[in-house]
Amino acid sequence: YDHNVSMTNRRNPVSNISGRELRTLVGHKGLINSITQSNRSIYMWASAATDCTVTLWDTRQHPANVLVRRFDRPANCLSYSPNDAFIALGSDHLCLMDPRIKEYRSLPSSSQVS
């Protein structure tokens, strides 16, 4: 298992460079649980790992990790909202993160899913 995010070119099956690694994004210290791409920008990504961090990436920048946010537990999944206003993070509770102002809110639940 890897702690890095690798960007590959798999969209063009005719290309002889298809599947070639384009860039490796380094920053997580734990295994990556989930990665999602922004709906509005091909350059913006978010990833969650077992190290209890969510990282926002802008692949136009070097280094690409523009924000690392630590949580009290690892997120198992994450997804941008359709308009990219929020990133939903799921673990044993739900968090909504606003990537524009770098704040998040935890939404309590009355029962846990088992």
C-alpha positions in Angstrom: 0.0 0.0 0.0 1.1 3.5 -0.7 0.8 6.8 1.2 1.0 8.9 -2.1 -1.5 10.0 -4.7 -0.4 9.1 -8.2 -1.9 10.9 -11.2 -2.1 8.8 -14.4 -3.3 9.3 -17.9 -6.0 6.7 -18.6 -8.5 8.7 -20.5 -7.0 8.1 -24.0 -6.9 4.4 -24.6 -5.4 5.0 -28.1 -2.4 6.9 -26.7 0.8 5.0 -26.3 1.4 6.9 -23.0 -1.9 5.8 -21.5 -1.5 4.7 -17.9 1.9 6.4 -17.5 2.3 8.1 -14.2 2.1 11.9 -14.6 2.7 13.0 -11.1 2.9 11.7 -7.6 1.4 13.9 -4.8 3.2 13.4 -1.5 1.9 14.3 1.9 -0.2 11.7 3.6 1.5 9.6 6.4 -1.2 7.0 6.4 -2.9 4.8 3.8 -5.3 6.7 1.5 -8.9 5.8 2.0 -10.6 8.0 -0.6 -9.8 10.6 -3.3 -12.2 12.8 -5.3 -11.9 15.4 -8.1 -13.5 18.8 -8.0 -16.5 19.1 -10.3 -15.4 22.5 -11.6 -11.6 22.1 -12.0 -9.5 19.2 -13.3 -6.7 20.5 -11.2 -8.4 20.4 -7.7 -8.5 17.2 -5.8 -9.2 16.1 -2.2 -7.9 13.0 -0.4 -8.5 11.4 2.9 -6.1 9.0 4.7 -5.8 6.8 7.8 -3.5 9.5 9.4 -6.7 11.5 10.1 -6.0 14.1 7.5 -7.8 15.5 4.5 -5.6 17.1 2.0 -6.7 19.6 -0.7 -4.5 19.5 -3.8 -4.0 21.9 -6.7 -1.9 20.1 -9.3 -1.0 23.4 -10.9 1.1 24.3 -7.9 4.4 22.8 -6.6 4.1 21.5 -4.0 0.5 20.6 -4.8 -0.9 20.2 -1.3 -2.6 23.5 -0.6 -4.4 22.6 2.6 -3.9 19.8 5.1 -6.7 19.5 7.7 -6.4 17.2 10.7 -9.5 15.5 12.1 -10.0 13.5 15.3 -10.7 10.3 13.3 -9.9 9.1 9.7 -12.4 9.8 7.0 -13.5 6.7 5.0 -15.0 8.6 2.1 -15.2 12.1 0.7 -17.0 13.9 -2.1 -17.3 17.4 -3.5 -20.8 18.8 -3.6 -22.1 19.4 -7.2 -21.1 23.2 -7.0 -17.9 22.5 -5.1 -19.1 24.7 -2.2 -18.5 21.8 0.3 -16.7 18.6 0.7 -18.6 15.9 2.5 -16.5 13.6 4.7 -17.7 10.3 6.1 -16.4 8.3 9.1 -18.6 7.4 12.0 -20.2 10.8 11.7 -20.6 13.3 8.8 -18.5 16.5 8.4 -19.0 19.2 5.8 -15.9 21.2 4.9 -15.9 24.5 3.1 -12.7 24.4 1.0 -13.0 28.2 0.2 -12.7 29.3 3.9 -11.1 26.1 5.2 -13.6 25.5 7.9 -15.6 22.4 8.7 -18.6 21.4 10.8 -19.4 18.1 12.2 -23.0 16.9 11.9 -24.0 14.8 14.9 -26.0 11.7 14.4 -28.4 10.1 16.8 -27.2 6.6 15.9 -24.1 5.0 14.5 -24.1 2.7 11.5 -22.8 -0.7 12.2 
